[in-house]
Amino acid sequence: MEHGDPNEGLKLLQVGTVTAGQISSDDQRTGGVGVGARAAVQAQALADSATALSRLKYPEAAQAADTALGKARELWQPTPADPAGDLDQVAARLELARGRLHIAEPFAAASVLRWEGLSNQRARTYASVVLATVHVRAGEPRGLQLAHGAVTAAARLSSMRVRRQLEPLVSALEVRPGADARQLARMARHVATTRG
């Protein structure tokens, strides 16, 4: 899915969801918490499926994505430190892709708050990129400041996966008027395409 083939990604996620349903509650690999592990894996697969469905762009995709994310929230409530459990970020990205910035913003802000004070720099950076993208696309004055912080945070990481997540922010900056936005777009594109 991350490499541009949401259909194949969705198929793999569906296999993963079915396989996760077969995790035994006494499975030693899950520390005897198989039911919780099963719900966590199924929820994450459903959340990722929501993203894949939204990228397929068929008429029912938006409703199917909302249903998948809703099921994920019903199945599992992650602990604050769980890096795979940021369902607010998934919701923010779905709404951002639909152009519903007023709905995306509270989810993105909740995602940023989730990682505040925790040591997971990658997750925190992911969240800040999504929030910055929402603000830049909305044309809000704080958008450039948030974008600068997100790009700077991504530049400190070696993860190309995180760096590639800057692409929507780059696109939003490129259409925003002003020399500061253009300069920040160049900086973001450089970070997004360069290994750390």
The 8 nearest C-alpha neighbors of each residue, nearest first, counted from 0:
[[1, 5, 8, 4, 2, 3, 51, 7],
 [2, 0, 3, 4, 5, 8, 160, 51],
 [3, 1, 0, 4, 5, 8, 7, 160],
 [2, 4, 0, 1, 5, 8, 6, 54],
 [5, 3, 0, 6, 7, 2, 8, 1],
 [4, 6, 0, 8, 51, 7, 9, 3],
 [5, 7, 9, 8, 4, 10, 55, 51],
 [8, 6, 10, 9, 5, 4, 11, 0],
 [9, 7, 0, 5, 11, 6, 10, 12],
 [8, 10, 12, 6, 7, 11, 48, 51],
 [11, 9, 7, 13, 8, 12, 14, 6],
 [12, 10, 14, 8, 13, 9, 15, 7],
 [11, 13, 15, 9, 14, 10, 44, 16],
 [12, 14, 16, 10, 15, 11, 9, 17],
 [15, 13, 11, 17, 12, 16, 18, 10],
 [16, 14, 12, 18, 13, 17, 19, 11],
 [15, 17, 41, 13, 19, 18, 14, 44],
 [16, 18, 20, 14, 19, 15, 13, 21],
 [17, 19, 15, 20, 21, 16, 14, 22],
 [20, 18, 16, 21, 37, 22, 17, 15],
 [19, 21, 17, 18, 22, 37, 16, 41],
 [20, 22, 19, 18, 23, 17, 37, 16],
 [23, 21, 19, 20, 37, 33, 24, 26],
 [22, 24, 26, 25, 33, 21, 34, 37],
 [33, 23, 25, 34, 26, 32, 31, 22],
 [26, 24, 31, 23, 33, 27, 32, 30],
 [25, 27, 23, 28, 24, 31, 29, 33],
 [28, 26, 30, 29, 31, 25, 33, 32],
 [29, 27, 26, 30, 31, 33, 25, 32],
 [28, 30, 27, 31, 33, 32, 26, 36],
 [31, 29, 27, 32, 28, 26, 33, 25],
 [30, 32, 25, 29, 27, 33, 26, 24],
 [33, 31, 35, 30, 34, 29, 24, 36],
 [24, 32, 34, 36, 35, 23, 29, 31],
 [33, 35, 24, 37, 36, 32, 38, 23],
 [36, 34, 38, 37, 33, 32, 39, 75],
 [35, 37, 33, 39, 38, 34, 40, 32],
 [36, 38, 34, 40, 19, 35, 39, 33],
 [37, 39, 41, 35, 36, 74, 40, 75],
 [40, 38, 36, 42, 37, 41, 75, 35],
 [41, 39, 43, 37, 42, 38, 19, 44],
 [40, 42, 16, 44, 38, 39, 43, 19],
 [43, 41, 71, 45, 39, 44, 40, 38],
 [42, 44, 46, 40, 45, 41, 47, 39],
 [45, 43, 41, 47, 42, 46, 12, 16],
 [44, 46, 48, 42, 67, 43, 47, 71],
 [47, 45, 43, 68, 49, 48, 44, 71],
 [46, 48, 50, 44, 49, 45, 43, 51],
 [49, 47, 45, 51, 50, 46, 9, 44],
 [48, 50, 64, 46, 52, 47, 51, 67],
 [49, 51, 47, 53, 48, 52, 54, 93],
 [52, 50, 5, 48, 54, 53, 49, 9],
 [53, 51, 49, 60, 55, 54, 50, 64],
 [52, 54, 50, 60, 51, 55, 61, 56],
 [55, 53, 51, 52, 56, 5, 50, 60],
 [56, 54, 52, 53, 57, 5, 51, 60],
 [57, 55, 54, 53, 60, 58, 52, 61],
 [56, 58, 60, 59, 55, 53, 61, 52],
 [59, 57, 60, 56, 61, 62, 55, 63],
 [58, 60, 62, 61, 57, 63, 56, 64],
 [61, 59, 63, 52, 57, 53, 62, 58],
 [62, 60, 64, 63, 59, 53, 65, 52],
 [61, 63, 65, 64, 60, 59, 66, 58],
 [62, 64, 60, 66, 61, 65, 67, 59],
 [65, 63, 49, 61, 67, 62, 66, 52],
 [66, 64, 62, 68, 63, 67, 69, 61],
 [65, 67, 69, 63, 64, 68, 62, 70],
 [68, 66, 64, 70, 45, 69, 65, 49],
 [67, 69, 71, 46, 65, 70, 66, 49],
 [70, 68, 66, 72, 71, 67, 65, 73],
 [71, 69, 73, 67, 68, 72, 74, 66],
 [70, 72, 42, 68, 74, 69, 73, 45],
 [73, 71, 69, 70, 74, 75, 68, 76],
 [74, 72, 70, 71, 75, 69, 76, 42],
 [75, 73, 71, 38, 72, 42, 70, 76],
 [76, 74, 72, 39, 38, 73, 77, 42],
 [75, 77, 72, 78, 74, 84, 73, 39],
 [78, 76, 84, 75, 81, 79, 39, 85],
 [77, 79, 81, 80, 76, 84, 82, 85],
 [78, 80, 81, 77, 113, 114, 84, 82],
 [79, 81, 78, 82, 117, 114, 77, 119],
 [80, 82, 84, 78, 83, 79, 77, 85],
 [83, 81, 84, 80, 122, 85, 119, 79],
 [84, 82, 81, 85, 43, 77, 86, 39],
 [83, 85, 77, 81, 82, 86, 43, 78],
 [86, 84, 87, 88, 83, 110, 82, 89],
 [85, 87, 89, 88, 84, 90, 46, 72],
 [88, 86, 106, 90, 85, 89, 110, 91],
 [87, 89, 91, 86, 90, 110, 85, 107],
 [90, 88, 86, 92, 87, 91, 93, 46],
 [89, 91, 87, 93, 88, 92, 94, 86],
 [92, 90, 103, 88, 106, 107, 94, 89],
 [91, 93, 95, 89, 94, 90, 96, 88],
 [94, 92, 90, 96, 95, 91, 89, 97],
 [93, 95, 103, 97, 99, 91, 96, 92],
 [94, 96, 92, 98, 97, 93, 103, 100],
 [95, 97, 93, 94, 98, 92, 99, 53],
 [98, 96, 94, 95, 99, 93, 100, 53],
 [97, 99, 95, 96, 100, 94, 103, 101],
 [100, 98, 94, 97, 102, 101, 95, 103],
 [99, 101, 103, 102, 98, 95, 104, 133],
 [100, 102, 104, 103, 99, 105, 137, 133],
 [103, 101, 100, 99, 104, 105, 94, 106],
 [104, 102, 91, 100, 94, 106, 101, 95],
 [103, 105, 107, 106, 101, 102, 100, 108],
 [106, 104, 108, 107, 103, 109, 102, 101],
 [105, 107, 87, 91, 109, 103, 104, 108],
 [108, 106, 130, 110, 104, 91, 109, 105],
 [107, 109, 105, 111, 110, 106, 104, 112],
 [110, 108, 112, 106, 107, 111, 113, 105],
 [109, 111, 107, 113, 108, 88, 112, 87],
 [112, 110, 108, 126, 113, 109, 114, 127],
 [113, 111, 109, 115, 114, 110, 108, 116],
 [112, 114, 110, 111, 115, 109, 79, 85],
 [115, 113, 123, 117, 112, 111, 116, 110],
 [116, 114, 112, 117, 113, 111, 123, 118],
 [115, 117, 114, 118, 113, 112, 119, 123],
 [118, 116, 114, 115, 119, 80, 120, 123],
 [117, 119, 120, 116, 114, 123, 115, 80],
 [118, 120, 121, 122, 117, 123, 114, 82],
 [121, 119, 123, 122, 118, 124, 117, 156],
 [120, 122, 124, 123, 119, 125, 161, 156],
 [123, 121, 125, 124, 120, 119, 126, 82],
 [122, 124, 120, 126, 114, 121, 125, 127],
 [123, 125, 127, 121, 126, 122, 120, 152],
 [126, 124, 122, 128, 123, 127, 121, 161],
 [125, 127, 111, 123, 129, 124, 128, 110],
 [126, 128, 124, 130, 149, 129, 125, 111],
 [129, 127, 131, 149, 125, 126, 130, 132],
 [128, 130, 132, 126, 127, 131, 107, 133],
 [131, 129, 107, 127, 133, 132, 128, 108],
 [132, 130, 146, 145, 128, 134, 133, 129],
 [131, 133, 168, 129, 135, 130, 134, 136],
 [134, 132, 130, 136, 131, 135, 100, 137],
 [133, 135, 142, 137, 131, 139, 132, 136],
 [136, 134, 142, 138, 132, 137, 133, 131],
 [135, 137, 133, 138, 171, 134, 132, 172],
 [136, 138, 134, 135, 139, 133, 100, 142],
 [139, 137, 135, 136, 134, 140, 142, 175],
 [138, 140, 142, 134, 137, 141, 135, 136],
 [139, 141, 142, 138, 143, 134, 135, 144],
 [142, 140, 144, 139, 143, 145, 134, 135],
 [143, 141, 135, 134, 145, 139, 140, 144],
 [142, 144, 146, 145, 141, 147, 135, 140],
 [143, 145, 147, 141, 146, 142, 148, 140],
 [146, 144, 131, 148, 142, 143, 147, 149],
 [147, 145, 131, 143, 149, 148, 144, 142],
 [146, 148, 144, 150, 145, 149, 151, 143],
 [149, 147, 145, 151, 146, 150, 152, 144],
 [150, 148, 146, 152, 128, 127, 151, 147],
 [151, 149, 153, 147, 152, 148, 187, 146],
 [150, 152, 154, 148, 149, 153, 147, 155],
 [151, 153, 149, 155, 150, 154, 124, 148],
 [154, 152, 150, 156, 155, 151, 162, 149],
 [155, 153, 151, 152, 156, 190, 150, 195],
 [156, 154, 153, 152, 151, 157, 195, 150],
 [157, 155, 153, 154, 158, 195, 152, 121],
 [156, 158, 195, 159, 194, 155, 154, 162],
 [159, 157, 160, 161, 156, 162, 195, 194],
 [160, 158, 162, 161, 163, 157, 194, 191],
 [159, 161, 158, 163, 162, 164, 1, 157],
 [162, 160, 164, 159, 158, 163, 125, 153],
 [161, 163, 191, 159, 164, 160, 165, 153],
 [164, 162, 191, 165, 160, 161, 166, 159],
 [163, 165, 161, 162, 166, 160, 167, 125],
 [164, 166, 168, 163, 162, 167, 191, 169],
 [165, 167, 169, 168, 164, 163, 170, 191],
 [168, 166, 170, 169, 165, 171, 132, 164],
 [169, 167, 132, 171, 165, 166, 170, 172],
 [168, 170, 166, 184, 172, 167, 171, 187],
 [171, 169, 167, 173, 168, 172, 166, 174],
 [170, 172, 168, 136, 169, 173, 174, 135],
 [173, 171, 169, 175, 184, 180, 170, 174],
 [174, 172, 170, 171, 175, 184, 181, 169],
 [175, 173, 172, 171, 176, 170, 181, 180],
 [174, 176, 172, 173, 180, 171, 177, 138],
 [177, 175, 174, 180, 178, 181, 173, 172],
 [176, 178, 180, 179, 181, 175, 182, 174],
 [177, 179, 181, 180, 182, 176, 183, 175],
 [180, 178, 182, 181, 177, 183, 143, 176],
 [179, 181, 183, 172, 178, 177, 182, 184],
 [182, 180, 184, 178, 183, 179, 173, 185],
 [181, 183, 179, 185, 184, 180, 178, 186],
 [182, 184, 186, 180, 185, 181, 187, 179],
 [183, 185, 181, 187, 169, 172, 182, 186],
 [186, 184, 188, 182, 183, 187, 189, 181],
 [185, 187, 183, 189, 184, 188, 182, 190],
 [186, 188, 184, 190, 189, 185, 150, 169],
 [189, 187, 191, 185, 190, 186, 184, 169],
 [188, 190, 186, 187, 192, 191, 193, 185],
 [191, 189, 187, 193, 188, 192, 154, 186],
 [192, 190, 162, 188, 163, 189, 165, 193],
 [191, 193, 189, 190, 188, 194, 163, 162],
 [194, 192, 190, 191, 189, 195, 159, 162],
 [193, 195, 159, 157, 192, 190, 158, 191],
 [194, 157, 156, 193, 154, 158, 155, 159]]
